[in-house]
Amino acid sequence: MPAKGKHRRPKSLSISRGFAVAGTGGAALALPLMGAAGANAAGAPAAAPAVAPQAPAALQAAPAAPAAAVQAAPTVYTVVPGDCLSVIAAERDLSGGWQRLYAENREAVGSDPSLIHPGLKLTIGGRGEAAAPVDAVPAPRTAPEAAPKAAPKAPKPAGRAAAPQARQESAPEAPAEAPAARPAAAGFVAPVSGGISTQYKVAGAMWSSGYHTGVDFVAAMGTSVKAVGAGTVVSAGWSGAYGNEVVIRHADGTYSQYAHLSQLSVSSGQSVTAGQSIGLSGSTGNSTGPHLHFEIRTSPSYGSDMDPIAYLRSKGASL
């Protein structure tokens, strides 16, 4: 029989926070405590956090696939007759419609999205989503969206058309002042303000034709000589006995001649108006002193003269 107090004591078992602790004589062994279903009571909560952080990572990776699709290699499309941005975008089911297509090719298309021409190269899908400012650009005229955006522009042509109407309405007011200006602009005037020293058709041996073929106006040296009516200069320069002369053809087919000038201020082929200065009076050629010899002719040549005073008065000139 064993001696008293010498037999082994049974192993003690204690439970602490889900673990069973067994020990013999101070040595302890921690054992997991299993639940009724055979699961580890302490392990079950620990496994959940290990899986949870992985879920957001998977969700964040999901958009990577569409991003790759957006950044796919762009394609180049060549515009053909009849194309417009909205049709091209619709045929290719382009996300963002014609606005995105225009935003991607704005530099090539220009400021008006409706002005594309055959042969133009368009890049499709090369720059991702369309830029927001494209909303401020008017839609192509052939696009379905063009109708509502084009409507506000309708008043602008009307405004431009109204301007000519305003001018037409105000036009009748101009003739009210016109009669006062017409004698100087469209009528006839005297070539100088001086009186007549020698009349037309005066006979005399001093003229080669036997008579005076024009009229002589009193004009001191350097007096401004004016075109009697609007016309075109047919000659301007030296003309023998007439000295420096100017000949002007008028709208009715007659010609006016200004002779003995000291200085010319017009040239052949130049258009002149009534009252415009054409030179300065003088005494060049066969002349006995400063004056203006003036003729009206039916042709530019000598010998086709007609009464200059009667002609000017018939045109409204004050003499």
Disulfide bonds with the S-S distance in Angstrom:
none
